[in-house]
Amino acid sequence: MATKDQEDRVATFVPAEVFPPGQIIREELKARGWTQHDLAEIMERPLQVVNELVLAKKRVTEETARELEAALGIDAEVWLKTEALFRLRYGEPAPSAIARRAAIRKRVPVRLMAARGWISMTDDVDELERRVVAYLGVHTLNEQAEFAKAAKQTSYDDELSPIQEAWLLRAKRIAQVQLTQVYSAAKLRQAVDQMMSLRSSPTDVRHVPALLEAAGVRFLVLERLPGLAIDGVCFWLSPTQPVIAMSLTRDRIDNFWFVLRHEIEHVLRNDGMAAAIVDNDLDSGPSVTEQERVANEVASDFCVPKDEMDSFYRRKGPLFNDTNIRQFARAIGVHPGLVAGQLRKRLSEGPLGAEAWKRFASHLVKVRHAVVGTALVDGFGSILQVD
C-alpha cells in the first residue's frame, strides 16, 4: 500500500514533487507482492496497458482512475491530479504556432485592427507576424514602437496600452499622406481668432479642418477602438509638420472645442516634438503637468472667457438654470453647450461632485456629423487607404 505520507503529498498536489502515476502503481504492486500481470487481471485490462501506465506512456483517464481506486484503494481524484500535474510539467510543449498567435494577440488588438482595415488577417502565422511587425515599425514583437513612446499627460502610467499604441500609429500613418500648407504659428493664431466666431453654431465646426490646413496643421479624425481612452493627441512628423488627431469619442460641442483648443495650444508651444502627447479626460483629471495645466486654462478660456464665467457664476449661483445659461451664452456669443460644459466642470469641484456632470445635458449637442463631413476621417463607416 502507499504510505500515508505519499498519499498526503499527492493529495495536496505539491508542484515541487512531480512524479508520474506509474511510480505509485509500481510501489503499490511491490508493497502487495503483486506483478503487473496481477493488476491487469484484477482490472481486466491487457498487460500492455498496465505496463504503459507504469512507464507513463499511457495517460490515466477518468475510467482508469476509478479502476485504480477500486484495485489499490487510492482515490480516483489523486490519480487524476497526479496525472495532470505530471503532464503539465513533462508533457509535450504547446505547438509553437499557438504560442506565436497568442503573442501576436497580446501585442496588438489584431482582430480590431483587421475589422477597421488597418491590417489584413491571414492564417499563416509567419506572415501575420511580419505584417504586425511592419505595422508597428519594429524588429520584433517585444519592442515598443519608438514613435508610440508617448507622454500620457493625464495618467501616472506613461506606457501606452496595445490599443493606444495601434491607434496612435494609425494616426501617424494617415498624417504622413496628408498634404497641407507650410506650417505657420502666426497663421495658426489667426485660425484660432477665426474659430472664435464658430463657437455659437454646432454646424460651423465643419470649417475647422480647412482653417487648420491653411495654417499647416495636419488634422484628422480617427475613430476610437474599444478601450482606447484617448480624446486627442498632438505630435510632429518633423519640426515643421504638426499633427492633431481627435477620436471624437465624446460627441459633444463642449468637448470638441475644449479638446481641439487644448491640442492647438500644444502645437503653438511646440509641445510633443520629442514624443506624442496623448490626452484623455482633460477636463476632469486629478493631476496634470504644467504643460497640461496651461493648455487646459487656454482651452477653458476659449470656450468661455474666464472673467465672464466668473461673473456669471457669482451672479447666478447657485440657482443656475437652462434659461440663464442660454441668455448668458447669447450675450457672449457662444453656444449654450460651452457654458454648460464649463459650469458642470466648476460645479463638480464643489459639493455636487460627480453629480454635476449629469446637469444641463440638453445643451450638449452633437457635432461629429458636421466635422466628419469636411475632415480627413478614418472610421465612422469610412476606411482610408493609406498604404
Summary of the structure (lengths in Angstrom):
residues: 387
radius of gyration: 32.4
end to end distance: 70.9
largest distance: 102.4
contacts: 1173
relative contact order: 0.09
helix: 56%
strand: 7%
